[in-house]
Amino acid sequence: MGIGGFVDEAARTRHRSALDAAMAVLPPHASHDVPTVFGIVRVHRFGGHHSDGGPGRPVLLLPGRLGTTAMWAPNLPALVARRPVWALDPLGEPGASEQTAPITGDADQAAWLAEVVGALGGPLHVVGASLGARWGLELAVRHPAGVASLALLEPAHTLSRLRPGFVATSLLAAVPGLHGLVLRHAGGGSPPADDPLTPVLVLGGTAYRLRLAPPGYPSDAALRSLGMPVLALLGGRSTVGHAARGARRARALIADVEVEVWPEATHALPSSHAERVDERLAAFHARADR
């Protein structure tokens, strides 16, 4: 598979500048690096206590492809008010983490995540969006001791397979000038012109060369093996996955699962419905902690 990286140093600098600007609007946080077998993972810690002053089991946020920690800007204020939050930039993706060894498949993705969770003192409440949800599930299947609960926000290629139209559109992502089309297709519309995340996504898609194997599709046995509480929030208007199919599969196979299909939501559900998502996560995590 090789090792992912920016096309040149100028591209890295442009992306880092955009990422710094997007990170600047997030709540106060401390950042440090966690060494793993596959590279150095940049993690960010937000907050430290419930709003009532008591400590809570931390949350670990896993972003979607190209998203970085900056994608969680709409969600972080409410999440941080309730409990400590960790967020990371995935290995092999454009961001502040640095891949140093090939990541050859699902087991490797779960392995480096497990190393991070161990370094952060898991088990943690894992929350993944899009492809981040796919890797969160892989972590929960292969290293369940590190996952107190698992929340899947518009998961990609996890409960249902990717829609053929999304796969076809994604092939255009590396074509100059067409990355915006891919973002609009996935998100169900154009992002705000002043959204600081937009240049992070565009530059990440055009200036970084991914060298990652495509994710495998989780087997029925993998879903049945999940023993922790699971929450799945699916967008009825998603162009990435099939919400109804995913909901049926989750309810049929996962023992302790809460599934909701929000008919009006697209794949951008975590940000477009941030307040509702945060409230739902708060209730879910409170139940999982009991």
C-alpha positions as CSV (number, residue, x, y, z in Angstrom):
1,M,0.0,0.0,0.0
2,G,2.8,2.4,0.7
3,I,2.7,5.5,2.9
4,G,0.4,8.4,2.3
5,G,1.7,12.0,2.1
6,F,1.3,15.4,0.5
7,V,2.4,15.8,-3.1
8,D,5.1,18.3,-2.0
9,E,6.1,20.6,0.9
10,A,4.2,23.5,-0.5
11,A,1.0,21.5,-0.5
12,R,1.7,20.4,3.1
13,T,2.2,24.1,4.1
14,R,-1.1,25.2,2.5
15,H,-3.1,22.4,4.1
16,R,-1.5,23.0,7.5
17,S,-2.4,26.7,7.3
18,A,-6.0,25.9,6.5
19,L,-6.1,23.3,9.3
20,D,-4.6,25.7,11.8
21,A,-7.3,28.3,10.9
22,A,-10.1,25.6,11.3
23,M,-8.6,24.4,14.6
24,A,-8.5,28.0,15.9
25,V,-12.3,28.1,16.2
26,L,-12.5,25.0,18.3
27,P,-12.9,25.1,22.1
28,P,-9.6,25.4,24.1
29,H,-7.6,22.2,23.9
30,A,-4.2,20.6,24.5
31,S,-2.5,18.6,21.8
32,H,0.1,15.9,22.0
33,D,1.4,13.0,19.9
34,V,0.9,9.2,20.5
35,P,3.5,6.9,18.9
36,T,2.1,3.7,17.3
37,V,3.5,1.0,15.2
38,F,2.1,2.7,12.1
39,G,3.0,6.3,12.8
40,I,2.6,9.3,15.1
41,V,-1.0,10.1,15.9
42,R,-1.9,13.7,16.9
43,V,-4.6,13.8,19.6
44,H,-6.3,16.7,21.1
45,R,-7.9,16.9,24.6
46,F,-10.9,19.1,25.2
47,G,-12.4,19.8,28.6
48,G,-12.2,17.6,31.6
49,H,-15.5,17.5,33.6
50,H,-19.2,17.2,33.4
51,S,-21.1,20.5,33.6
52,D,-22.1,19.5,37.2
53,G,-18.4,19.3,38.2
54,G,-18.0,15.5,38.2
55,P,-15.6,13.6,35.9
56,G,-17.1,11.6,33.1
57,R,-15.7,8.7,31.0
58,P,-14.0,10.4,28.1
59,V,-15.3,10.4,24.5
60,L,-13.0,9.6,21.5
61,L,-14.1,11.3,18.3
62,L,-13.1,9.7,14.9
63,P,-13.6,11.9,11.9
64,G,-14.6,10.9,8.4
65,R,-12.3,10.9,5.4
66,L,-10.2,14.1,5.1
67,G,-12.2,15.7,8.0
68,T,-9.5,15.9,10.7
69,T,-10.5,17.0,14.3
70,A,-11.7,20.3,12.8
71,M,-14.9,18.6,11.4
72,W,-16.2,18.4,15.0
73,A,-16.5,22.1,15.5
74,P,-20.3,22.2,15.6
75,N,-20.4,19.4,18.2
76,L,-17.5,20.1,20.5
77,P,-19.0,22.8,22.7
78,A,-21.9,20.7,24.0
79,L,-19.8,17.5,24.2
80,V,-17.1,19.2,26.2
81,A,-19.6,20.7,28.6
82,R,-20.5,17.2,29.8
83,R,-17.3,15.1,29.8
84,P,-13.7,15.0,28.6
85,V,-13.3,14.7,24.9
86,W,-10.4,13.3,22.9
87,A,-10.2,13.8,19.1
88,L,-7.6,12.6,16.6
89,D,-6.4,13.1,13.1
90,P,-6.3,9.6,11.5
91,L,-3.1,8.0,10.2
92,G,-2.8,7.9,6.4
93,E,-5.0,10.9,6.0
94,P,-4.2,14.6,5.5
95,G,-3.9,16.1,8.9
96,A,-1.4,16.5,11.8
97,S,-0.7,12.8,12.2
98,E,2.3,11.2,10.4
99,Q,2.1,7.7,8.9
100,T,5.4,5.9,8.9
101,A,4.5,2.3,7.9
102,P,2.0,0.8,5.4
103,I,-1.5,0.3,6.7
104,T,-2.6,-2.7,4.7
105,G,-6.2,-3.3,5.8
106,D,-8.9,-3.3,8.5
107,A,-6.8,-5.1,11.1
108,D,-4.0,-2.5,10.9
109,Q,-6.5,0.3,11.2
110,A,-7.9,-1.2,14.4
111,A,-4.4,-1.9,15.7
112,W,-3.2,1.7,15.7
113,L,-6.5,2.9,17.1
114,A,-6.2,0.3,19.9
115,E,-2.7,1.7,20.7
116,V,-4.1,5.2,20.9
117,V,-7.0,4.1,23.2
118,G,-4.5,2.3,25.4
119,A,-2.3,5.4,25.7
120,L,-5.4,7.5,26.6
121,G,-6.4,5.2,29.4
122,G,-9.4,3.5,27.8
123,P,-12.0,2.2,27.7
124,L,-13.6,5.2,26.0
125,H,-16.9,6.1,24.5
126,V,-16.0,5.9,20.8
127,V,-17.9,8.2,18.4
128,G,-17.3,7.9,14.7
129,A,-18.6,9.8,11.7
130,S,-18.7,8.4,8.1
131,L,-15.5,6.4,7.6
132,G,-14.5,7.1,11.2
133,A,-17.6,5.1,12.2
134,R,-16.3,2.2,10.1
135,W,-13.0,2.2,11.9
136,G,-14.7,2.7,15.2
137,L,-16.6,-0.5,14.6
138,E,-13.5,-2.3,13.5
139,L,-11.8,-1.3,16.8
140,A,-14.9,-2.5,18.8
141,V,-14.8,-5.9,17.0
142,R,-11.1,-6.5,17.3
143,H,-10.3,-4.7,20.5
144,P,-13.5,-4.6,22.5
145,A,-11.9,-4.0,25.9
146,G,-11.0,-0.4,24.7
147,V,-14.6,0.5,23.8
148,A,-17.1,1.4,26.5
149,S,-19.8,2.3,23.9
150,L,-19.9,2.9,20.1
151,A,-21.8,5.6,18.3
152,L,-22.1,5.4,14.5
153,L,-23.0,8.8,13.0
154,E,-23.9,8.3,9.3
155,P,-21.5,5.4,9.1
156,A,-19.9,4.7,5.7
157,H,-19.7,1.0,4.4
158,T,-20.6,-0.2,7.9
159,L,-24.2,-1.2,8.3
160,S,-25.0,-0.9,4.6
161,R,-22.8,-0.9,1.5
162,L,-21.8,2.3,-0.2
163,R,-24.3,3.5,-2.9
164,P,-23.0,2.9,-6.4
165,G,-23.6,6.6,-7.3
166,F,-21.3,7.7,-4.4
167,V,-18.6,5.2,-5.4
168,A,-18.7,6.6,-9.0
169,T,-18.6,10.2,-7.9
170,S,-15.8,9.5,-5.5
171,L,-13.6,8.5,-8.4
172,L,-13.6,12.1,-9.5
173,A,-12.2,13.4,-6.2
174,A,-8.6,13.6,-7.4
175,V,-9.5,15.4,-10.6
176,P,-8.5,19.1,-10.4
177,G,-11.6,21.3,-10.0
178,L,-14.0,18.4,-9.3
179,H,-13.4,17.8,-5.6
180,G,-16.1,20.3,-4.7
181,L,-18.6,18.3,-6.7
182,V,-17.7,15.2,-4.6
183,L,-18.2,17.2,-1.3
184,R,-21.5,18.5,-2.5
185,H,-22.7,15.0,-3.5
186,A,-21.7,13.5,-0.1
187,G,-23.0,16.3,2.0
188,G,-26.2,16.9,0.1
189,G,-25.4,20.5,-0.8
190,S,-22.7,23.1,-0.8
191,P,-21.1,24.0,2.5
192,P,-21.2,27.6,3.6
193,A,-18.6,29.8,1.8
194,D,-17.1,30.9,5.1
195,D,-16.9,27.5,6.6
196,P,-13.2,27.1,7.7
197,L,-13.4,23.3,7.2
198,T,-14.1,23.6,3.4
199,P,-10.5,24.5,2.4
200,V,-9.2,21.7,4.7
201,L,-11.4,19.2,2.8
202,V,-10.6,20.5,-0.6
203,L,-6.8,20.8,0.0
204,G,-6.8,17.4,1.6
205,G,-8.5,15.8,-1.4
206,T,-6.3,17.4,-4.0
207,A,-2.9,17.8,-2.4
208,Y,-2.6,14.5,-0.4
209,R,-2.0,11.0,-1.9
210,L,-3.8,8.3,0.1
211,R,-2.1,4.9,0.2
212,L,-4.8,3.1,2.2
213,A,-6.6,-0.1,1.3
214,P,-10.3,0.3,0.9
215,P,-12.3,-0.7,4.0
216,G,-13.8,-4.2,4.0
217,Y,-17.5,-4.6,4.6
218,P,-18.2,-5.9,8.2
219,S,-19.6,-9.4,8.3
220,D,-22.8,-10.4,10.1
221,A,-20.7,-12.2,12.6
222,A,-18.7,-9.1,13.3
223,L,-21.8,-7.2,14.1
224,R,-23.2,-10.0,16.3
225,S,-19.9,-10.0,18.3
226,L,-20.5,-6.4,19.6
227,G,-21.1,-6.6,23.3
228,M,-21.1,-2.9,24.2
229,P,-24.0,-0.5,23.8
230,V,-24.2,0.8,20.2
231,L,-26.0,3.9,18.8
232,A,-26.6,4.4,15.1
233,L,-27.9,7.7,13.7
234,L,-28.6,7.4,9.9
235,G,-29.6,10.1,7.4
236,G,-32.7,9.3,5.3
237,R,-31.4,11.5,2.5
238,S,-27.8,10.1,2.6
239,T,-26.2,9.6,-0.8
240,V,-23.5,7.5,0.8
241,G,-25.4,4.6,2.4
242,H,-28.9,3.1,2.5
243,A,-30.4,4.2,5.8
244,A,-33.4,1.8,5.9
245,R,-31.2,-1.2,5.0
246,G,-28.6,-0.2,7.6
247,A,-31.2,0.2,10.3
248,R,-32.7,-3.2,9.6
249,R,-29.3,-4.9,9.6
250,A,-28.2,-3.2,12.9
251,R,-31.5,-4.2,14.6
252,A,-31.2,-7.7,13.4
253,L,-27.6,-8.4,14.4
254,I,-26.4,-6.1,17.2
255,A,-27.6,-7.1,20.7
256,D,-27.6,-3.8,22.5
257,V,-28.4,-1.2,19.8
258,E,-30.4,2.0,19.4
259,V,-31.1,2.9,15.8
260,E,-32.7,6.1,14.5
261,V,-33.2,7.2,10.9
262,W,-33.6,10.9,10.6
263,P,-35.6,11.3,7.3
264,E,-34.5,14.8,6.5
265,A,-30.8,14.3,7.3
266,T,-28.0,13.8,4.7
267,H,-24.5,12.4,5.2
268,A,-23.7,15.7,6.8
269,L,-25.9,14.7,9.8
270,P,-23.2,15.3,12.5
271,S,-22.9,19.0,11.6
272,S,-26.2,19.8,10.0
273,H,-28.1,18.4,13.1
274,A,-25.4,19.1,15.6
275,E,-27.6,20.1,18.5
276,R,-29.8,17.1,18.1
277,V,-26.8,14.8,17.7
278,D,-25.2,16.2,20.8
279,E,-28.3,15.7,22.9
280,R,-28.7,12.1,21.6
281,L,-25.0,11.3,22.4
282,A,-25.4,12.8,26.0
283,A,-28.4,10.5,26.7
284,F,-26.7,7.5,25.1
285,H,-23.4,8.0,27.1
286,A,-25.3,8.5,30.3
287,R,-27.1,5.1,29.8
288,A,-23.9,3.4,28.9
289,D,-22.2,4.7,32.0
290,R,-24.9,3.2,34.3
